[in-house]
Amino acid sequence: MRREKGLVLGVTTVAITLLLAACGSSSSKNAGSADTVSFSTTDVISTMDPALNTDVIGAQALTDTMEGLYRYEGKTIKPAIATKVVKPTNNGLTYTFPLRKDAKWSNGKAVTAEDFVYAWRRVVDPKVGSQYAYIYEGIENAAAITSGKQPVSSLGVVAKDKHTLQVTLEKPIPYFSQLMTSSTFFPVYPDAVKKAGKSYGTNAKTLVFNGPYKLSGWNGPDSAWKEVKNTNYWNAKAVKVKTLKYQVVKDPSTALNLFQSNKLDRTNISGDTAKQMKNDSHYSTQQQAATFYMQVNQAKNPIFKNAKIRQAISMTINRKELVNQVLGDGSAPVASLTPKGMSFDPTTKKDFTSELNAEGKKNTTYNPKEATKLWKEGLAETGQRGKTFNYTLLGDDTDTAKKQAEYLQDTLEKNLPGLKVTLANVPFKTRLTRSDNGDFDMVVSAWNADFSDPITFLDLFVTGGDNNKGKWNNPEFDAQIKASKTENANNDKARWQNLIKAQDIMNKESGVIPLYQSGRAYLTNPSVKGLDYGPSGSYNNVSLYLKK
């Protein structure tokens, strides 16, 4: 089951990764030495098992300390444990990866193709219970294995020899190379997993690393941890920063104090603290490959099946005011579910969102007069003219999420006659459960990209999709998504047009009501150089080398 990941407004920090420039001593702010950089994060590492991790904090630690076949450098995929970025054969169904012969684990043992085979089989093994097993679908027999119909040994991944990994797909996966940058596809050292059993990934003693760093002295509940340079890393000579320090800081004002007292080199801030520091020379923002959006429950409330009703709701929201006055964290208004700066036309290299039809985008433009008009027309078309409605808006219970909900409540009630909105701000897990059960009228949801392709967002909302909580459906939308994954899977240009058309349909119908693209505001010691976020602005995309 594909569930919404742990992206909670005001709580979850999108991971930051250093592309390792040394922290110099010339700056007036010098929290670290020339070989140490200190970061804040907003929660503990829940697990270091790549099969079980589901949040950005654990994924960040995995990216720092482990390595898969590929990494991103900027927007470009680069070989990591693989020696090159390979092209598929057999009509896009077979990938053969040559692996580095100099790649080692932190214990000095060689990284082999069998380490990948073992790790990937664990992810799809129902006994392991990985929530990310779905991302393997399309690899031969993966879906059958996760449903218990095939043994894990039948997964389409084999070690042809010690340094050659071959992957067989059931169908072409156009974004397969992007997937290979994800921590879910990292190898593991089999003996470490077997020795630790269910304790694997819960503390540093259970782990063996093949990436630039090693966790040092970490125990699961720790609110601070240290990562030290892995001298057995195949490219250790390029890792200039010897130590990364992480400290859990949940309160923005505390983060500010720690930064100003030179105890942090880089920290996330939000809310009033971010607004206060907006003009400071150390302040910057970073857009994430994540969007927050509203879903309306068409199964529970039939009036939401009317497109004009949904469009009215969308057009009554002043997104610029929301992000600037309520959030103040670097988030930006967005005109589509798919965020900016994440995916690019394979032919023209233009941003996906720049190629969308303007007709659909207008539904996210603040226009209260038009919203009122469409609301009244929609009510007339559904036979509900003159009636009143008391709907509940479901959201998270963080302080920022509550302020956001209050803003939405005010603008909806002010511009849509007869609508009264009751707020239900609940813990993240409760919100997920209620959404899964259809126990809501309207809900604010969020999604962070699994990989840098529009399908990671659009595929959520096909008819019957697990994350399609509002039960919006459009046959043409479904057809475009299907075509992108079947007859056009090997045709980059045609597939891209399928995705453009699908997003245009969603925009025009306001099938999902986009609110904003998530951003993060940071304070950074100017001596920290070389931060590289890659196309998804997130955790599985950063090369930890010093650029040459």
C-alpha positions in Angstrom: 0.0 0.0 0.0 1.4 3.4 -1.0 1.0 5.7 2.0 1.7 9.3 2.5 5.2 9.8 3.8 6.1 11.6 7.0 5.9 15.1 5.6 4.3 17.1 8.5 3.8 20.8 8.2 6.2 22.5 10.6 7.8 19.3 11.9 9.6 17.3 9.3 12.9 18.7 7.9 13.8 17.8 4.3 17.3 16.4 4.7 20.3 18.5 3.8 23.5 17.0 2.4 26.9 18.4 2.1 28.8 18.2 -1.1 31.7 18.7 1.0 33.6 21.8 1.0 35.8 22.4 4.1 34.4 24.7 6.7 37.0 27.5 6.8 38.0 29.7 9.7 37.8 33.1 8.0 34.2 33.7 8.7 33.0 35.6 11.7 30.7 32.6 12.4 32.6 29.4 12.9 30.6 26.7 14.7 32.7 24.0 13.3 36.4 23.6 12.6 38.0 23.1 9.2 37.0 19.4 9.4 33.6 19.5 11.2 30.2 20.8 10.1 27.1 20.9 12.5 23.5 20.6 11.4 20.2 20.7 13.2 17.4 18.3 12.4 13.9 18.0 13.8 13.7 14.4 15.0 15.7 11.3 15.8 16.7 8.6 13.3 13.9 6.1 13.4 15.9 3.3 11.6 19.0 2.8 9.6 17.6 -0.2 7.8 17.1 1.0 4.1 14.3 -1.6 3.8 12.3 -0.1 6.7 13.1 3.6 6.6 10.2 5.8 5.5 11.2 9.3 6.6 13.6 12.0 5.3 15.7 12.1 8.4 16.7 8.4 8.2 17.1 8.7 4.5 19.5 11.6 5.0 21.6 9.5 7.4 21.6 6.6 4.9 22.6 8.9 2.1 25.5 10.2 4.2 26.7 6.7 5.2 25.6 4.3 2.4 25.8 4.3 -1.4 23.8 2.6 -4.2 24.4 2.3 -7.9 24.0 6.0 -8.7 24.0 9.4 -7.0 22.8 12.8 -8.2 25.2 15.6 -8.8 23.0 18.7 -9.3 20.4 17.5 -11.8 22.6 14.9 -13.3 22.7 11.2 -12.4 26.3 10.0 -11.8 27.7 6.5 -11.3 28.4 5.6 -7.7 29.0 1.9 -6.9 28.2 1.3 -10.6 31.1 2.3 -12.9 28.8 4.0 -15.4 25.2 5.0 -16.0 24.0 2.1 -18.2 21.4 2.0 -21.0 18.9 -0.9 -20.9 18.8 -3.6 -23.5 16.1 -6.0 -24.5 13.6 -3.2 -25.3 14.2 -1.5 -22.0 13.7 -4.7 -19.9 17.3 -5.5 -19.0 19.9 -3.5 -17.0 23.4 -4.8 -16.6 25.5 -2.8 -14.1 29.2 -3.2 -13.8 30.3 -2.5 -10.2 33.4 -0.9 -8.9 36.1 -3.3 -7.9 37.5 -0.8 -5.4 34.2 -0.3 -3.5 34.5 -1.6 0.1 32.5 -1.8 3.2 33.7 0.0 6.3 35.1 -3.4 7.6 37.3 -3.6 4.6 35.3 -6.3 2.8 34.4 -5.8 -0.9 31.0 -4.5 -2.0 29.6 -7.2 -4.3 26.7 -7.7 -6.6 25.4 -10.3 -4.1 25.1 -7.5 -1.5 22.6 -5.7 -3.8 20.7 -9.0 -4.5 20.4 -9.7 -0.8 19.2 -6.1 0.0 16.7 -5.9 -2.7 15.1 -9.3 -1.8 14.7 -8.0 1.7 12.7 -5.0 0.6 10.1 -7.1 -1.3 10.0 -9.9 1.3 6.6 -9.8 3.0 8.2 -11.0 6.2 10.4 -7.9 6.4 7.3 -5.6 6.0 8.9 -2.7 4.0 6.4 0.1 3.3 8.4 0.9 0.2 8.1 -2.5 -1.4 5.7 -1.0 -3.9 8.5 1.1 -5.5 10.0 -2.2 -6.8 6.9 -3.0 -8.8 7.9 -3.4 -12.5 11.0 -5.4 -11.5 10.4 -9.0 -12.5 8.1 -10.8 -10.0 8.3 -8.0 -7.4 4.5 -7.6 -7.1 4.0 -11.3 -7.0 6.5 -11.6 -4.2 5.1 -8.8 -2.0 1.7 -10.4 -2.3 3.0 -13.8 -1.3 2.6 -15.5 -4.6 6.2 -16.0 -5.4 9.4 -16.8 -3.4 11.8 -13.9 -2.9 14.4 -15.8 -4.8 12.4 -15.2 -8.0 13.0 -11.4 -8.0 14.5 -10.3 -11.3 17.9 -9.4 -9.9 21.0 -11.6 -10.1 24.7 -11.4 -9.6 26.2 -12.5 -12.9 29.6 -12.4 -11.1 31.1 -10.7 -8.1 31.1 -7.3 -9.8 28.2 -7.5 -12.3 24.5 -7.0 -11.3 21.7 -7.7 -13.7 18.1 -6.5 -13.3 15.2 -7.8 -15.4 12.0 -5.8 -15.6 8.5 -7.0 -16.5 7.9 -3.7 -18.3 10.0 -0.7 -19.2 10.3 1.8 -16.3 11.3 5.1 -17.8 12.4 6.5 -14.5 14.4 3.4 -13.5 17.7 5.3 -13.3 16.2 7.9 -11.0 15.0 5.1 -8.7 18.6 3.8 -8.4 19.6 6.9 -6.5 17.1 6.1 -3.7 18.2 4.7 -0.4 15.6 2.0 -0.8 17.9 0.4 -3.4 21.1 0.6 -1.4 23.0 -2.6 -0.7 23.5 -4.0 2.8 26.2 -6.2 4.2 24.4 -9.6 4.6 26.4 -10.9 7.6 25.6 -7.7 9.6 21.8 -8.2 9.0 22.0 -11.9 9.8 23.9 -11.2 13.0 21.7 -8.4 14.3 18.3 -9.9 13.2 15.4 -7.6 14.1 17.9 -5.3 15.8 19.5 -4.4 12.5 19.5 -0.7 11.9 18.6 0.3 15.5 22.2 1.3 16.6 25.6 1.8 15.1 27.0 -1.5 16.3 24.6 -3.4 14.0 25.7 -1.5 10.9 28.5 -1.8 8.3 28.8 1.2 5.9 29.9 1.6 2.2 29.4 5.4 1.9 31.4 8.5 2.7 30.7 8.5 6.4 30.1 6.1 9.3 27.7 6.6 12.2 29.7 6.8 15.4 28.3 5.8 18.8 24.7 6.2 17.6 21.8 4.5 19.5 18.3 4.7 18.2 16.7 7.2 20.6 19.7 9.6 20.5 18.9 13.3 20.0 22.4 13.9 18.6 24.7 11.9 16.5 28.0 12.1 14.7 29.1 10.8 11.3 32.8 10.4 10.8 34.7 9.9 7.5 34.8 6.3 6.2 38.4 5.8 5.3 37.4 2.6 3.3 35.1 4.6 1.1 36.2 4.1 -2.5 36.5 7.9 -3.1 37.5 8.8 0.4 40.2 11.2 -0.9 37.4 13.5 -2.2 35.6 13.7 1.2 37.1 16.9 2.7 34.9 17.3 5.8 35.9 14.7 8.4 32.9 14.9 10.7 29.2 15.8 10.4 27.3 16.5 13.6 23.5 16.4 13.8 21.4 17.7 16.7 17.7 17.4 17.1 16.2 20.9 17.5 12.4 21.2 17.3 11.9 24.8 18.4 12.8 27.5 15.8 13.8 30.0 18.5 16.1 27.4 20.1 17.6 26.8 16.6 18.2 30.5 16.2 19.9 30.8 19.6 22.2 27.8 18.8 23.1 29.3 15.5 23.8 32.7 16.8 26.0 31.2 19.6 28.1 29.4 17.0 26.9 25.9 18.0 25.3 25.2 14.6 26.6 25.7 11.1 23.2 25.2 9.4 19.7 25.1 10.8 16.2 25.1 9.6 13.9 27.8 11.0 10.2 28.5 10.5 7.2 30.6 11.5 7.8 33.9 13.3 11.6 33.1 13.6 11.9 32.8 9.9 10.0 36.0 9.3 12.3 37.7 11.9 15.5 36.6 10.1 14.3 37.1 6.6 16.7 40.0 5.9 19.7 38.5 7.7 22.7 37.7 5.5 22.8 34.1 6.7 19.2 33.5 5.7 18.2 31.5 2.6 15.4 29.3 1.4 15.3 26.1 -0.5 12.3 24.7 -2.5 11.5 21.1 -1.9 10.1 18.5 -4.3 7.0 18.4 -2.1 3.5 19.9 -2.4 0.7 20.4 0.1 -2.8 20.1 -1.4 -6.4 19.8 -0.4 -8.6 16.9 -1.2 -12.4 17.0 -1.0 -14.4 13.8 -0.3 -16.6 13.1 -3.3 -17.7 9.8 -1.9 -19.1 11.4 1.3 -20.3 14.7 -0.2 -21.7 14.4 -3.7 -21.6 18.2 -4.3 -17.8 17.9 -4.5 -18.2 15.8 -7.7 -19.1 19.1 -9.4 -16.1 20.7 -11.0 -17.3 24.2 -10.4 -17.6 23.6 -6.7 -14.0 22.4 -6.6 -12.8 25.3 -8.7 -14.6 27.7 -6.4 -12.8 26.3 -3.4 -9.5 26.6 -5.2 -10.0 30.1 -6.4 -11.0 31.4 -3.0 -7.5 30.7 -1.6 -4.9 33.5 -1.8 -1.8 31.3 -2.0 0.7 34.2 -1.9 -0.9 35.4 1.3 -0.9 31.9 2.8 2.8 31.3 2.2 4.0 34.8 3.1 1.8 35.7 6.1 0.9 32.3 7.6 3.8 30.0 6.8 6.8 32.3 6.3 9.1 29.3 5.8 10.2 29.7 2.1 7.2 27.8 0.7 5.9 29.1 -2.6 2.5 29.2 -4.3 2.0 26.4 -6.8 -0.3 26.0 -9.8 -0.2 22.2 -10.0 0.2 19.1 -7.9 3.6 18.5 -9.5 6.2 20.9 -8.1 8.6 23.2 -9.9 12.3 22.5 -10.4 12.0 18.7 -10.1 11.5 17.3 -13.6 12.4 18.5 -17.1 11.3 17.9 -20.7 13.7 15.2 -22.1 13.7 17.1 -25.4 13.5 20.8 -24.6 14.9 20.6 -21.0 12.1 23.0 -19.9 10.6 22.6 -16.4 7.5 20.4 -16.4 5.3 23.1 -14.8 6.3 25.7 -17.5 4.7 23.6 -20.2 1.3 23.3 -18.6 -1.8 24.8 -20.1 -2.7 28.2 -18.7 -6.4 27.4 -18.7 -5.9 24.9 -15.8 -3.5 27.2 -13.9 -6.1 29.9 -13.6 -8.0 27.8 -11.1 -5.2 28.4 -8.6 -5.3 32.2 -9.1 -7.0 34.1 -6.2 -10.3 35.4 -7.6 -13.0 35.6 -4.8 -15.6 37.1 -7.1 -15.3 34.3 -9.6 -15.2 31.8 -6.8 -18.5 33.0 -5.4 -20.0 32.9 -8.9 -18.8 29.3 -9.6 -19.9 28.2 -6.1 -23.5 29.4 -6.7 -23.5 27.9 -10.2 -22.3 24.5 -8.9 -24.9 24.5 -6.2 -27.6 25.2 -8.7 -26.4 22.4 -11.0 -26.4 19.9 -8.1 -29.8 21.1 -6.8 -28.4 22.5 -3.6 -29.1 26.2 -4.2 -29.8 28.1 -1.0 -28.7 25.3 1.3 -26.1 25.5 4.0 -23.2 23.1 4.6 -21.1 22.4 7.7 -17.9 20.6 6.6 -14.9 19.6 8.6 -11.4 20.4 7.4 -9.0 17.8 8.6 -5.3 18.6 9.1 -2.2 18.1 11.3 -1.9 19.4 14.9 1.3 21.4 14.6 1.2 25.1 15.4 1.8 26.0 11.8 -0.8 23.6 10.5 -3.3 25.0 12.9 -2.7 28.5 11.7 -2.9 27.3 8.1 -6.3 25.6 8.8 -7.6 28.8 10.4 -6.6 30.8 7.3 -8.4 28.3 5.0 -11.5 28.3 7.3 -11.7 32.1 7.1 -11.3 32.5 3.4 -13.7 29.6 2.5 -16.5 30.9 4.8 -16.0 34.5 3.7 -16.3 33.8 -0.1 -18.5 30.7 -0.4 -22.1 31.6 0.8 -23.7 29.0 3.1 -20.4 27.2 3.9 -19.3 26.7 7.5 -16.0 25.0 8.2 -15.2 23.2 11.4 -11.5 22.4 12.0 -10.1 19.1 13.1 -6.4 19.3 13.8 -5.1 15.9 14.8 -1.7 14.1 15.1 -0.2 13.0 11.8 -0.9 9.3 12.2 -4.5 10.0 13.2 -4.9 12.2 10.1 -3.6 9.4 7.9 -6.0 6.9 9.5 -9.0 9.1 9.1 -8.0 9.9 5.5 -7.7 6.2 4.8 -11.1 5.5 6.3 -12.8 8.4 4.4 -13.6 10.1 7.7 -13.3 13.7 6.5 -15.0 16.3 4.3 -11.9 18.2 3.3 -8.3 17.3 4.2 -4.9 18.9 3.7 -2.4 16.3 2.5 1.2 16.4 1.3 3.5 14.4 -0.8 7.3 14.4 -1.2 8.8 13.0 -4.4 10.1 9.5 -4.3 12.1 10.3 -7.5 12.4 13.1 -9.9 9.6 12.3 -12.4 6.0 13.7 -12.5 4.6 10.2 -12.3 5.5 10.1 -8.6 2.8 12.7 -8.0 0.3 12.0 -10.8 0.1 8.3 -10.3 -1.3 8.9 -6.8 -4.7 10.0 -8.2 -5.7 7.5 -10.8 -9.1 5.9 -10.1 -8.7 3.6 -7.1 -5.2 5.0 -6.1 -4.3 4.4 -2.5 -3.7 8.1 -1.9 -6.7 9.3 -3.8 -8.6 9.9 -0.6 -11.1 12.3 -2.2 -12.1 9.7 -4.8 -11.7 12.1 -7.8 -11.8 10.2 -11.0 -11.4 11.1 -14.7 -11.2 8.4 -17.4 -9.0 10.5 -19.7 -6.6 11.3 -16.9 -6.4 7.5 -16.2 -5.8 6.8 -19.9 -2.9 9.3 -20.1 -1.2 7.8 -17.0 -1.7 4.3 -18.4 -0.3 5.3 -21.8 2.8 6.8 -20.1 3.5 3.5 -18.5 2.7 1.1 -21.4 2.8 2.0 -25.1 4.8 5.1 -24.6 7.1 3.9 -21.8 10.1 3.7 -24.3 9.1 6.9 -26.1 10.4 9.8 -24.0 8.7 12.5 -26.0 5.2 10.9 -26.2 5.4 9.8 -22.6 6.1 13.4 -21.5 3.1 14.6 -23.4 1.0 12.0 -21.6 2.1 13.5 -18.3 1.5 17.1 -19.4 -2.0 16.2 -20.6 -2.8 14.4 -17.3 -1.7 17.3 -15.2 -3.6 19.7 -17.4 -6.8 17.6 -16.9 -6.3 17.6 -13.1 -5.7 21.4 -13.1 -8.7 22.2 -15.2 -11.0 20.1 -13.1 -9.4 21.0 -9.7 -9.4 17.2 -9.1 -6.8 17.9 -6.4 -6.5 21.5 -5.1 -2.8 22.4 -4.9 -1.9 24.9 -2.1 1.9 25.4 -2.2 5.3 23.9 -2.8 7.0 23.2 0.4 10.0 25.3 1.2 12.5 25.5 4.0 14.2 28.6 5.5 17.8 28.1 6.7 20.5 30.0 8.5 23.9 28.9 7.2 27.4 29.7 8.2 28.9 31.3 5.1 32.0 29.1 5.4 29.9 26.0 4.5 30.2 25.6 0.8 29.1 23.1 -1.9 25.6 22.2 -0.7 23.9 20.2 -3.5 20.3 19.4 -3.5 19.7 17.8 -6.9 16.4 17.8 -8.7 14.2 16.5 -5.9 15.6 19.0 -3.3 15.6 16.1 -0.9 17.4 13.2 0.7 18.3 10.8 -2.1 20.0 13.1 -4.4 23.3 14.5 -3.2 26.8 13.6 -4.1 29.1 13.8 -1.1 32.2 14.6 -3.1 34.1 17.8 -3.5 33.6 19.0 -7.0 36.7 19.1 -9.1 
